[in-house]
Amino acid sequence: MKKPTYIDLFAGCGGLSLGLNQAGWQGLFAIEKSSEAFATLEHNLINNLEHFNWPDWLPKKNHDINDVLSEHQEELKKLSGKVDLIAGGPPCQGFSSAGRRVESDARNELIDSYLEFISIVNPKVVFFENVKGFTQKFKKNKTKGQAYADYVSSRFQDMGYNNFGQLIDFSEYGIPQKRTRYILVALRKDILKDQADIEKIFFKKLQGNAEKFLVSKNLTLQTNLEQAISDLLYQNGHTTNEERRGFKFGLYGKATSSYQVYMRNGVKTDSPNSHSFPNHKERTVERFRQILQVKNKNKNLSKSEREKLEINKHVTIPLDAKSPSPTLTTLPDDYIHYSEPRILTVREYARIQSFPDWFEFKKKYTTGGKNRTKEVPRYSQIGNAIPPLFGEQAGLILQTLTESYA
């Protein structure tokens, strides 16, 4: 059978594209502004998996969506009605409750670019993802407190799409992380006339299919942090790697959970990609040892605890081995490993986001200072991504929509 086709907008390092690949979709192309994130996507999904039927008219590189809209309008028009799905969501920093939540953030305007792209290509189905804050009203805005989720839903209606959106906690779909995201699915009105049906044919089906899907992969509905990353401990041993001189790289320990076995499938090395331990100062290590003694795990240290430990950071969260992790942001220094006095490695970040171990990350590990708003290092690539394991589950249900309704 011919595979259904999609375009990934604001694709990042390829988490959603990887999930859709596993679900049997055929990518046409992906648009991602960051050269660092695109380098990871290119290595894994373009070069390794050969997942995209990339068009000749679009250079195989990172692109700003507005440049594509202005320079390739005619090529996009030729795709009108011929693409099954447009997936992805604009950058979330302006909406995120974990950040400053500034409505005037220029990145918020990318929603209109996203909607313009959809209006030109006119896909059968749209899969939209954003942060929880997307559903929350701004105190001051032109639409008198309207949430952006309502704005997008209204625009979709005007463009001829019935749509429905709701918040989804990825930890209920086998991801070892309490990560709640706003998901909206839209179908053209000529395909689906009743908006109320979308909740039943996508969201309820997604939820009802989760356990069966995970059992088929020998996975469980809920996976805790220890089950996700205990084979990546520093105490398992370490080696060196020319990729990052002066740092120690971890070696695999024994896989002790079905999740670890699944993540390691297809990997033939003793040391996983991007499993580079931080070089903490001894004073920092000792402070982390003290932090690991606090009772309230998976929560930010209280003001009194920060004062006692002489910590000036606004967020410091000691992780809990027996629970899914809290939502990973792009700031790895916010989290302390559940049993070792250190922050998480890039590979551990990737595991928690359900990237398989064969998936290799490219470019810088971290960044800081003025470059923080410009560069997208490995930790940020992962923190911004949609977990591939969830993307695959969503992709399977989306595929039934294209077969049954489109």
C-alpha positions in Angstrom: 0.0 0.0 0.0 1.1 3.6 -0.7 2.2 5.3 2.5 0.3 8.4 3.7 2.4 11.6 3.3 3.1 14.4 5.7 5.2 17.6 6.1 6.8 18.3 9.5 6.8 22.0 10.4 9.1 23.3 13.2 10.5 19.8 13.1 13.3 20.3 15.7 15.7 17.4 15.8 13.0 15.0 14.5 11.2 13.5 17.5 7.7 13.6 15.8 9.1 12.6 12.4 10.8 9.6 14.0 7.5 8.5 15.6 5.6 9.0 12.3 8.3 7.0 10.5 7.8 4.1 12.9 4.1 4.4 12.4 4.4 3.9 8.6 4.2 7.5 7.3 6.2 8.9 4.4 7.8 12.3 5.0 7.9 14.8 2.1 10.1 17.4 3.8 10.7 19.1 7.2 11.1 22.7 8.0 13.3 23.6 10.9 15.1 27.0 11.5 17.9 25.8 13.7 21.0 24.5 11.9 22.0 22.5 15.0 18.6 20.7 15.3 18.5 20.2 11.6 21.9 18.5 11.7 20.5 15.9 14.0 17.4 15.4 11.9 19.4 15.2 8.8 21.8 12.6 10.2 19.1 10.3 11.5 16.0 10.7 9.4 17.4 11.9 6.0 20.7 10.1 5.7 20.2 7.1 8.0 16.5 6.2 7.6 16.0 7.9 4.1 12.6 8.8 5.5 11.9 11.9 3.3 11.0 12.2 -0.4 12.7 15.6 -0.4 11.6 17.8 -3.3 14.3 19.2 -5.7 13.0 22.7 -5.3 13.7 22.9 -1.6 17.4 22.8 -0.5 18.1 20.1 2.0 19.0 22.4 4.9 17.6 24.3 7.8 14.9 26.9 6.7 12.8 29.6 8.3 9.2 28.9 7.6 8.7 32.6 6.5 11.4 32.2 3.9 9.8 29.1 2.5 6.5 30.9 2.3 7.9 33.9 0.5 10.4 32.1 -1.8 8.4 28.9 -2.7 4.8 30.0 -2.8 4.2 28.5 -6.3 5.7 25.1 -5.4 3.6 24.9 -2.2 0.4 25.8 -4.2 1.1 22.7 -6.4 0.9 20.6 -3.3 -2.6 21.8 -2.5 -4.9 18.9 -1.6 -2.1 16.3 -2.3 -0.7 16.0 1.2 -2.3 13.8 3.8 -1.0 15.5 7.0 0.8 18.6 8.2 2.3 17.9 11.7 4.1 19.9 14.3 3.7 23.1 16.4 5.4 26.5 16.5 8.0 27.2 19.2 6.5 27.3 22.6 8.7 29.7 24.6 6.3 32.6 24.5 3.5 30.5 25.9 5.3 28.3 28.4 4.5 28.7 32.1 8.1 27.5 32.7 9.4 30.6 31.0 8.6 34.3 31.0 5.3 33.8 29.1 5.5 37.1 27.1 2.7 37.6 24.6 4.7 40.0 22.6 7.4 37.3 22.0 8.0 37.4 18.3 8.0 33.6 18.2 4.2 33.7 19.0 3.6 35.3 15.6 4.9 32.0 14.0 1.4 30.6 14.6 0.1 32.8 11.8 2.9 31.5 9.5 1.9 28.0 10.4 -1.7 28.7 9.6 -0.8 30.4 6.3 1.2 27.3 5.3 -1.8 25.1 6.0 -4.1 27.3 4.1 -1.8 27.0 1.0 -1.1 23.3 1.1 -4.6 22.4 2.3 -3.8 19.0 3.8 -6.5 16.5 4.7 -5.5 16.3 8.4 -3.5 18.6 10.8 -1.7 17.4 14.0 -0.8 20.4 16.1 1.2 20.3 19.4 2.1 22.9 21.9 2.7 23.5 25.6 0.1 23.5 28.3 0.3 27.3 28.5 -1.1 27.5 25.0 -4.5 26.9 26.6 -4.1 29.7 29.2 -5.3 33.2 28.7 -2.8 36.1 28.6 -3.9 38.9 31.0 -3.5 41.7 28.4 -4.0 41.1 24.7 -6.0 42.4 21.7 -8.6 39.6 22.1 -9.4 40.4 25.7 -7.8 37.4 27.4 -8.4 34.8 24.7 -6.2 31.8 24.9 -4.1 31.1 21.8 -5.7 27.6 21.6 -9.1 29.2 21.1 -7.6 31.6 18.5 -6.1 28.7 16.5 -9.3 26.6 16.8 -11.3 29.5 15.4 -8.9 30.1 12.6 -9.0 26.4 11.6 -12.8 26.7 11.5 -12.6 29.7 9.2 -10.1 27.8 6.9 -12.6 24.9 6.5 -11.3 22.5 9.2 -13.3 20.9 12.0 -11.0 20.5 15.0 -10.7 19.4 18.6 -7.9 19.9 21.1 -7.2 18.7 24.6 -4.3 18.3 27.1 -2.5 15.0 27.1 -0.1 13.6 29.7 2.6 11.6 27.9 3.4 9.6 31.1 0.1 7.8 30.4 1.5 6.5 27.1 4.7 4.8 28.3 6.9 7.9 28.5 8.9 8.0 31.8 8.0 11.7 32.2 5.1 13.8 33.4 4.8 15.9 30.4 1.5 17.5 29.6 1.0 19.0 26.1 -1.9 20.5 24.2 -2.7 18.4 21.1 -5.2 19.6 18.4 -6.3 17.5 15.5 -8.1 19.1 12.5 -9.8 17.5 9.5 -11.1 19.3 6.4 -14.9 19.8 6.6 -15.3 18.1 3.2 -13.9 15.0 4.8 -15.4 15.1 8.3 -18.6 17.2 8.8 -19.1 16.8 12.5 -16.6 18.4 14.8 -17.6 16.3 17.8 -16.5 13.2 16.0 -12.8 14.1 16.3 -12.7 13.5 20.0 -14.1 10.0 19.5 -12.1 9.0 16.4 -8.7 10.3 17.6 -8.4 11.1 21.3 -10.5 8.3 22.7 -9.0 5.9 20.2 -5.5 7.0 21.1 -6.2 6.5 24.8 -7.9 3.2 24.3 -5.1 1.9 22.1 -2.2 2.8 24.4 -2.0 -0.4 26.5 -2.3 -2.7 23.5 0.4 -0.7 21.6 2.8 -0.8 24.5 2.2 -4.5 25.2 3.0 -5.3 21.6 6.5 -3.8 22.3 6.8 -5.5 25.7 6.4 -2.1 27.4 4.2 -0.9 30.2 1.7 2.0 30.4 3.8 3.6 33.1 7.6 3.6 33.3 9.5 5.2 36.2 12.8 7.0 36.0 14.9 4.1 37.4 13.4 1.7 34.8 14.3 4.2 32.1 17.9 5.1 32.9 19.4 2.8 35.6 21.7 1.1 33.1 23.4 4.5 32.4 24.8 5.1 35.8 28.3 6.6 36.2 29.2 3.6 38.5 28.7 1.3 35.6 32.1 2.4 34.3 33.3 5.0 31.8 35.6 5.6 28.9 36.9 8.6 26.8 35.8 9.8 23.4 37.5 12.2 20.9 34.1 13.8 20.3 34.4 15.6 23.6 37.9 15.7 25.0 38.3 16.1 28.7 35.0 14.4 29.5 34.2 10.8 30.6 31.6 8.8 28.6 29.5 6.2 30.3 29.4 2.5 29.6 26.2 0.4 29.5 25.3 -1.5 32.6 23.0 -4.5 32.6 19.5 -3.8 31.1 17.1 -4.3 34.0 13.8 -3.3 32.5 11.8 -3.9 29.2 12.1 -0.2 28.5 15.9 -0.3 28.6 15.9 -3.4 26.4 13.7 -1.6 23.9 15.7 1.6 23.9 19.0 -0.3 23.3 17.7 -2.4 20.4 20.0 -2.3 17.5 22.9 -0.7 19.3 26.2 -2.6 19.1 28.6 -0.3 21.0 29.5 -0.5 24.7 29.1 3.3 25.2 25.9 5.0 24.1 26.0 8.2 21.9 26.0 11.5 23.8 26.4 9.8 27.2 29.0 12.3 28.4 29.2 13.0 32.2 29.5 16.6 33.4 32.7 17.8 35.0 31.3 19.1 38.3 33.5 20.8 40.8 34.0 18.9 44.1 32.0 21.6 45.9 29.1 21.1 43.5 29.2 17.4 43.9 29.1 17.7 47.7 26.1 20.1 47.4 24.3 17.6 45.1 24.9 14.9 47.7 23.1 17.0 50.3 20.3 17.8 47.9 19.8 14.1 47.3 18.9 13.8 51.0 15.8 16.0 50.8 12.5 14.2 51.2 10.4 16.0 48.5 11.7 14.5 45.3 10.5 15.7 41.8 9.8 19.1 43.3 11.7 22.3 43.3 13.7 22.9 46.5 11.8 25.2 48.9 13.1 28.6 49.8 14.4 27.4 53.2 16.2 24.5 51.6 17.8 26.7 49.0 19.0 29.1 51.7 20.3 26.3 53.9 22.3 24.9 51.0 23.3 28.4 49.8 21.8 27.8 46.4 20.9 30.9 44.3 19.3 29.1 41.4 15.6 29.6 40.9 15.0 25.9 40.0 16.7 22.8 41.5 14.8 19.5 41.3 16.1 16.3 42.9 14.6 13.5 40.8 12.7 10.5 42.1 13.7 7.0 41.0 10.3 5.4 41.5 8.2 8.0 39.5 8.3 9.4 36.0 10.4 12.5 35.8 8.8 16.0 35.8 8.7 17.8 32.5 12.2 18.1 31.1 13.0 21.7 29.9 16.0 22.8 27.9 17.9 23.6 31.1 19.7 20.4 32.3 21.1 22.1 35.4 17.6 22.2 36.9 17.6 18.5 37.6 19.7 16.3 39.9 20.0 12.6 39.1 18.0 10.4 41.5 21.0 8.5 43.0 24.2 10.1 41.8 25.4 13.7 42.7 25.3 15.1 39.1 23.0 16.4 36.4 21.7 14.1 33.7 23.6 13.4 30.6 22.3 14.1 27.1 21.6 10.4 26.6 19.6 10.2 29.8 17.6 13.2 28.7 17.0 11.3 25.4 15.9 8.1 27.2 13.4 10.0 29.3 12.0 11.5 26.0 11.9 8.0 24.5 14.5 8.5 21.8 16.1 5.1 21.0 19.8 4.8 21.8 20.7 4.4 18.1 19.5 8.0 17.5 22.5 10.2 17.5 22.6 13.9 18.5 24.8 16.4 16.7 26.5 19.8 17.4 27.2 21.3 20.8 26.2 19.7 24.1 25.4 23.0 25.9 25.4 26.7 25.4 25.1 29.8 27.6 25.1 33.6 27.8 23.9 35.5 24.8 24.1 32.4 22.6 21.3 30.8 24.7 18.6 32.5 22.5 20.4 31.7 19.3 21.8 28.2 19.5 20.0 24.9 20.0 22.5 22.4 21.6 21.7 18.8 22.3 20.0 19.2 25.6 17.7 21.8 24.0 17.0 19.7 21.0 15.7 16.9 23.3 13.9 19.3 25.7 12.0 20.8 22.7 11.0 17.5 21.1 7.8 15.4 21.0 8.6 12.0 22.4 8.9 9.6 19.5 7.1 6.8 21.4 4.1 9.1 21.7 4.5 10.3 18.1 4.3 6.7 16.9 1.1 6.1 18.8 -0.4 9.3 17.4 0.8 8.4 13.9 -1.0 5.1 14.0 -4.3 6.7 14.8 -3.8 9.5 12.3 -3.2 6.9 9.7 -6.6 5.4 10.4 -8.1 8.8 9.8 -6.5 9.1 6.4 -7.7 5.6 5.5 -11.3 5.9 6.9 -12.1 9.5 6.3 -9.7 11.0 3.9 
